Every structure is written in structure tokens, then in C-alpha cells.
Amino acid sequence: MLVSIDAPTERERIEEIAAQLGIQDALVDGRLRRAQARCVFQDLGGACRIHQAFGAAAKPATCQQFPLVVLQTEAGPRAGIDPCCFHAQGQGTSAPALSAEGLPARRVSFEPWQAEDERRLLEVLDAGDASLFRVLGWLRSDGVDSDAQAPPAMLTAWVHALQRAQLQRFLDPDIAGVVLRRSLGPAFGAIPRLDPARPPPWPTLEGDAQAGVVAALRSLVFLRVCSTAIPSVRDVAAVGVLGAALLAWHDPAPSALETGLAGWFRLMRAPQFSRALLMGGPLVTTA
């Protein structure tokens, strides 16, 4: 996962620790650098060298808190489980209770128009009849039109976007870990076989599959985990919906969707990933 270090004082602290451990260029664009599919502070066994040398309290705040996300927004504090966490998926009420009390909060503020977009989208995701299709309806018409359709032309554009983006490169073993490759590899491997002239139909999800996708999308939006990589709330929703559709086309089982979405959301935190999907223009239009 890409770990952002937002506070200048924390960046200085991590750079000092890196120097003591003999690690060069620990931060790239405000994030912990990754090398050979792991954080530069991880040893070959996966253990954190900061933790080993200086204790848990010396690690970046994000690493200490994960999978709990704590942020301060223009409307007040928010906290929740990071939707990119593979181990938290599917636990439901059996997941351990976590408290945000006393933990440092990352500040993420939106302009009024972005905050309004977010508010409307969260209303859709919180509704009793929330569904992936309803989110698409909101994206297409800025409303929740029950008669909204997934036009074949849009699905064709999605296939073109997926194939043009060459997503398989983001699963290169040198940059992606085993769990990430396992969660997305089968779906990404099927992309070249999609036919733009005959795109798959809009995926129909029921029961646990639908509820899991809606919950994951809500966490993605509410916790603003992609706000650095994708500044637009609408683009976050569109890329998230596209990922859910791709995964549902390949395997609509709830467990496969949960794990796949955690991996997809991880990649959404990388600016290059979303830029590759959005380079052809908006994924969802009102036309």
C-alpha cells in the first residue's frame, strides 16, 4: 500500500530515521518509497525495520493506526476501517472494535462544491435501496433515476479504457505484493479477451455481493482515502464503479468481490493507475 506522510515534521522525522538505517530516498512525492514490492523499511521477512530499531511508536502514524483511518474534515472528524485492508474484509460484526480516541488525525479538506458532491453521493450509498446501479445513476444524471440504464456505448468505452490502461503492468512482481497480484490477477488477465463490440452486460448483484460492494464504496468515499491521487469525488466514484464492474464480470461471488475491491482501491491510491484509466476522458457521462 502507498503510505502518505503528510505532516512536514513527520517527513523530517522519517528521513532522519532512514538516514540512521542507511536507507536513501525513503520518501518519494510525500509517500514511503516501495522497492521490490515492499516498503523500503521492510526487511526480507516483511518486518518493519523502524519498529525493530526504534519501537512501534517511531513508525509513521498511518502505519501505527492501520487499518483504522482517522481524519479531520471541514465538516468534522471521521474514522473507519480502511477499505484497502485485505484482512478486514468480510469480518462484519466479528471484526474487533477499534477506537480513534487519542490517535492523530490526517487533515483532508474539500472545497464546498466537492464536499457537496460527496454529501450527495453518500446519501445514495446510505439509502435503503443503495446499489452499484444507483451509484451509476447518480454519476450519469446527478440524481438517482430508477430508470437509468447502462448504455452499451458506455460499456464499450469502459472496455476500451481497461484495455488502453494496460493494467497488468501494475501487478508486476517488482512493485506488487503476492496478495495484491492474487486478488486482481485473474480479472486483469481477462481484460484482453473482452470484446469492445460486445461488452459484457451491466453486472447484476444481489444480497451479500451487492451489500459488500456498496459498503466498500461508501468507505472509499467517506474516508477520502484516494483524495490525493484522485481529487474529484466523481472520478473516485467512477473508477470505483468500473473496478466493481470488472471484478463482477469475472467473479461475482461476495468473497471474490471483497478481496478484489480491496486490491483495486489500493491501486487507486497510485496516481499513475487512475490517470491510466482516465486518460481518455470521464468514464461516465450524462449523455
C-alpha positions as CSV (number, residue, x, y, z in Angstrom):
1,M,0.0,0.0,0.0
2,L,1.2,3.5,-0.7
3,V,1.7,5.3,2.6
4,S,1.4,9.1,2.6
5,I,3.4,11.2,5.1
6,D,1.5,14.4,5.2
7,A,3.0,16.4,8.1
8,P,6.3,18.2,7.3
9,T,7.6,17.4,10.8
10,E,6.8,13.7,10.4
11,R,8.6,13.7,7.0
12,E,11.7,15.1,8.6
13,R,11.5,12.5,11.3
14,I,11.2,9.6,8.9
15,E,14.0,10.9,6.8
16,E,16.2,11.1,9.9
17,I,15.3,7.5,10.8
18,A,16.1,6.4,7.2
19,A,19.5,8.0,7.4
20,Q,20.2,6.2,10.6
21,L,19.2,2.9,8.9
22,G,21.2,3.6,5.8
23,I,18.2,4.0,3.6
24,Q,18.3,6.5,0.8
25,D,15.3,8.3,-0.8
26,A,12.9,6.9,1.7
27,L,10.2,9.3,0.6
28,V,9.0,9.9,-3.0
29,D,6.3,12.6,-3.6
30,G,5.4,12.5,0.1
31,R,5.0,8.7,0.2
32,L,7.1,5.9,1.5
33,R,9.1,4.5,-1.4
34,R,8.4,0.9,-2.5
35,A,11.1,-1.3,-3.8
36,Q,10.7,-4.9,-5.0
37,A,7.0,-4.9,-4.0
38,R,7.7,-3.8,-0.4
39,C,8.1,-0.7,1.7
40,V,11.8,0.3,1.8
41,F,11.6,-0.1,5.6
42,Q,10.6,-3.7,5.4
43,D,13.2,-6.4,5.6
44,L,13.2,-9.6,3.5
45,G,10.9,-11.3,6.1
46,G,8.4,-8.4,5.9
47,A,9.2,-7.0,9.3
48,C,9.4,-3.2,9.8
49,R,12.9,-2.1,10.4
50,I,11.7,1.1,12.1
51,H,9.7,-1.0,14.6
52,Q,12.7,-3.3,15.2
53,A,15.2,-0.5,15.8
54,F,13.1,2.2,17.5
55,G,9.9,0.7,18.6
56,A,6.3,0.9,17.4
57,A,5.8,4.5,18.4
58,A,8.5,5.5,15.9
59,K,6.6,4.3,12.9
60,P,4.6,6.7,10.7
61,A,1.2,7.5,12.1
62,T,-0.6,5.8,9.2
63,C,1.3,2.6,9.8
64,Q,0.6,2.6,13.5
65,Q,-3.1,3.1,13.0
66,F,-3.7,0.8,10.0
67,P,-6.4,-0.4,9.3
68,L,-8.1,2.4,11.2
69,V,-8.3,5.7,9.3
70,V,-8.7,8.9,11.3
71,L,-9.2,12.2,9.5
72,Q,-10.3,15.7,10.2
73,T,-12.5,17.2,7.5
74,E,-14.0,20.7,7.0
75,A,-17.2,19.2,8.5
76,G,-15.6,17.5,11.5
77,P,-13.8,14.3,12.4
78,R,-14.3,10.9,10.7
79,A,-13.0,7.4,11.4
80,G,-13.4,4.0,9.9
81,I,-11.7,0.8,8.6
82,D,-9.6,1.3,5.5
83,P,-11.3,-0.3,2.6
84,C,-7.8,-1.3,1.2
85,C,-7.2,-3.7,4.1
86,F,-7.4,-7.3,2.9
87,H,-7.7,-8.8,6.4
88,A,-10.6,-6.6,7.5
89,Q,-12.8,-7.6,4.6
90,G,-15.8,-9.9,5.2
91,Q,-15.5,-9.9,9.0
92,G,-18.7,-8.0,9.6
93,T,-19.7,-7.8,13.3
94,S,-16.9,-10.2,14.2
95,A,-14.2,-7.5,13.4
96,P,-12.5,-6.2,16.5
97,A,-13.7,-2.9,17.9
98,L,-11.3,-0.1,17.3
99,S,-11.2,3.3,18.9
100,A,-9.9,6.5,17.3
101,E,-9.6,8.3,20.6
102,G,-6.2,9.9,21.1
103,L,-4.9,9.0,17.6
104,P,-3.5,11.6,15.2
105,A,-6.0,12.7,12.5
106,R,-5.0,13.4,9.0
107,R,-6.5,16.7,7.7
108,V,-8.3,16.4,4.4
109,S,-10.4,19.4,3.4
110,F,-12.6,19.8,0.4
111,E,-13.8,22.8,-1.5
112,P,-17.5,23.5,-1.0
113,W,-18.5,22.0,-4.4
114,Q,-16.5,18.9,-3.8
115,A,-18.0,18.5,-0.3
116,E,-21.5,18.9,-1.8
117,D,-20.8,16.2,-4.4
118,E,-19.6,13.9,-1.6
119,R,-22.6,14.6,0.5
120,R,-25.0,13.7,-2.4
121,L,-23.1,10.5,-3.2
122,L,-23.1,9.4,0.5
123,E,-26.8,9.9,0.5
124,V,-27.1,7.5,-2.4
125,L,-24.8,5.0,-0.7
126,D,-26.7,5.3,2.6
127,A,-30.1,4.8,1.1
128,G,-32.0,1.6,1.8
129,D,-32.0,0.7,-1.8
130,A,-28.4,1.5,-2.4
131,S,-26.7,-0.4,-5.2
132,L,-23.9,-0.3,-7.7
133,F,-26.6,0.6,-10.3
134,R,-27.9,3.5,-8.2
135,V,-24.3,4.9,-8.0
136,L,-24.1,4.7,-11.8
137,G,-27.5,6.6,-12.0
138,W,-26.1,9.3,-9.7
139,L,-23.0,9.6,-11.9
140,R,-25.0,9.8,-15.1
141,S,-27.6,12.3,-14.0
142,D,-26.6,13.8,-10.6
143,G,-29.6,12.0,-9.3
144,V,-30.9,8.5,-8.5
145,D,-33.1,7.8,-11.5
146,S,-34.6,4.3,-11.2
147,D,-35.0,4.2,-14.9
148,A,-31.3,4.9,-15.6
149,Q,-29.7,2.5,-17.9
150,A,-26.1,1.4,-18.6
151,P,-25.8,2.3,-22.3
152,P,-23.9,-0.2,-24.4
153,A,-21.8,2.7,-25.7
154,M,-20.6,3.4,-22.1
155,L,-19.8,-0.2,-21.5
156,T,-17.8,-0.3,-24.8
157,A,-15.9,2.8,-23.6
158,W,-15.1,1.0,-20.4
159,V,-13.6,-2.0,-22.2
160,H,-11.5,0.4,-24.3
161,A,-10.4,2.2,-21.2
162,L,-9.4,-1.0,-19.4
163,Q,-7.5,-2.3,-22.4
164,R,-5.8,1.0,-23.1
165,A,-4.6,1.3,-19.5
166,Q,-2.7,-1.9,-19.6
167,L,-3.5,-2.7,-16.0
168,Q,-1.4,-5.8,-15.9
169,R,1.8,-3.7,-15.5
170,F,0.6,-2.5,-12.1
171,L,0.8,-6.1,-10.9
172,D,4.5,-6.5,-11.8
173,P,6.1,-8.6,-9.1
174,D,8.7,-5.9,-8.6
175,I,6.0,-3.4,-7.4
176,A,3.0,-5.5,-6.3
177,G,2.9,-8.0,-3.5
178,V,1.6,-11.5,-3.6
179,V,-1.8,-10.8,-2.1
180,L,-2.4,-7.9,-4.5
181,R,-1.5,-10.0,-7.5
182,R,-3.7,-12.8,-6.3
183,S,-6.7,-10.5,-5.7
184,L,-6.6,-8.8,-9.1
185,G,-4.5,-11.0,-11.4
186,P,-7.4,-13.2,-12.8
187,A,-9.6,-10.3,-13.6
188,F,-6.8,-8.3,-15.1
189,G,-5.7,-11.3,-17.1
190,A,-9.2,-11.5,-18.7
191,I,-9.2,-7.9,-19.9
192,P,-7.5,-8.6,-23.3
193,R,-10.3,-11.1,-24.1
194,L,-13.1,-8.6,-23.6
195,D,-14.7,-7.5,-26.9
196,P,-15.5,-3.8,-27.2
197,A,-18.0,-4.5,-29.9
198,R,-19.8,-6.9,-27.5
199,P,-19.1,-5.7,-24.0
200,P,-20.4,-7.7,-21.0
201,P,-23.8,-6.6,-19.8
202,W,-24.2,-4.5,-16.6
203,P,-23.5,-6.8,-13.7
204,T,-26.5,-7.8,-11.6
205,L,-25.5,-8.2,-8.0
206,E,-27.8,-9.5,-5.2
207,G,-27.7,-10.0,-1.5
208,D,-24.3,-10.1,0.2
209,A,-22.5,-9.2,-3.1
210,Q,-24.4,-6.0,-3.5
211,A,-24.2,-5.1,0.2
212,G,-20.4,-5.7,0.2
213,V,-19.8,-3.5,-2.9
214,V,-21.9,-0.7,-1.5
215,A,-20.2,-0.8,1.9
216,A,-16.7,-0.8,0.3
217,L,-17.6,2.1,-2.0
218,R,-19.0,4.1,1.0
219,S,-15.8,3.6,3.0
220,L,-13.8,4.7,0.0
221,V,-15.7,7.9,-0.3
222,F,-16.3,8.6,3.4
223,L,-12.7,8.1,4.4
224,R,-11.3,10.1,1.4
225,V,-8.6,7.5,1.0
226,C,-8.0,8.5,-2.6
227,S,-8.2,12.2,-2.3
228,T,-4.5,12.8,-3.1
229,A,-4.4,10.5,-6.1
230,I,-7.9,11.5,-7.5
231,P,-9.0,15.0,-6.4
232,S,-12.5,14.6,-7.9
233,V,-15.2,12.8,-5.9
234,R,-16.9,11.9,-9.2
235,D,-13.8,10.4,-10.6
236,V,-13.2,8.4,-7.4
237,A,-16.8,7.0,-7.7
238,A,-16.4,6.3,-11.4
239,V,-13.1,4.5,-11.1
240,G,-14.5,2.6,-8.1
241,V,-17.7,1.5,-10.0
242,L,-15.6,0.5,-13.0
243,G,-13.5,-1.7,-10.8
244,A,-16.5,-3.3,-9.2
245,A,-18.0,-4.0,-12.6
246,L,-14.8,-5.6,-13.9
247,L,-14.5,-7.8,-10.8
248,A,-18.2,-8.8,-11.0
249,W,-17.8,-9.7,-14.7
250,H,-15.0,-12.0,-13.8
251,D,-16.4,-13.5,-10.5
252,P,-19.5,-12.1,-8.7
253,A,-19.0,-14.2,-5.6
254,P,-19.1,-11.9,-2.5
255,S,-15.7,-13.1,-1.2
256,A,-14.0,-12.5,-4.5
257,L,-15.6,-9.1,-4.8
258,E,-14.5,-8.1,-1.3
259,T,-10.9,-9.1,-1.8
260,G,-10.7,-7.8,-5.4
261,L,-12.1,-4.4,-4.4
262,A,-9.6,-4.1,-1.6
263,G,-6.8,-4.6,-4.2
264,W,-8.5,-2.2,-6.7
265,F,-8.8,0.5,-4.1
266,R,-5.1,0.1,-3.2
267,L,-4.2,0.7,-6.8
268,M,-6.5,3.7,-6.9
269,R,-4.2,5.4,-4.4
270,A,-1.4,5.4,-7.0
271,P,-1.9,8.5,-9.3
272,Q,-0.5,6.6,-12.3
273,F,-3.2,3.9,-12.0
274,S,-6.2,6.3,-12.1
275,R,-4.5,8.5,-14.7
276,A,-4.2,5.5,-17.0
277,L,-7.9,4.8,-16.7
278,L,-9.0,8.4,-17.1
279,M,-6.6,9.5,-19.9
280,G,-9.4,9.1,-22.5
281,G,-11.8,11.4,-20.6
282,P,-14.5,10.9,-18.0
283,L,-15.5,7.2,-17.5
284,V,-19.2,8.2,-17.0
285,T,-21.0,10.9,-18.9
286,T,-24.6,12.2,-18.6
287,A,-25.2,11.7,-22.3
